[in-house]
Amino acid sequence: MHRNSFALVVLFGAMALGLSALGGCSTVEGLGKDIQKGGEAIERAADRNKAD
C-alpha cells in the first residue's frame, strides 16, 4: 500500500510540474521559443566541454 501512495505522489508532482511549465508559455509559439532556447543552451555547453 505504501508503494502505491508514493507512486501517486510522484505522479501528481510530475503533473503539477508539467502544468506549471506549460503555464509559463501561453502560446505554441512561446513553447517553441522556450524549447529552442533550451537546445541552444545545451549546444553551447557541449561546445564548451568538447574535447579537442
C-alpha positions, 0 to 999 in steps of 0.5 A, a space after each residue: 500500500 505504501 508503494 502505491 501512495 508514493 507512486 501517486 505522489 510522484 505522479 501528481 508532482 510530475 503533473 503539477 510540474 508539467 502544468 506549471 511549465 506549460 503555464 509559463 508559455 501561453 502560446 505554441 509559439 512561446 513553447 517553441 521559443 522556450 524549447 529552442 532556447 533550451 537546445 541552444 543552451 545545451 549546444 553551447 555547453 557541449 561546445 564548451 566541454 568538447 574535447 579537442 
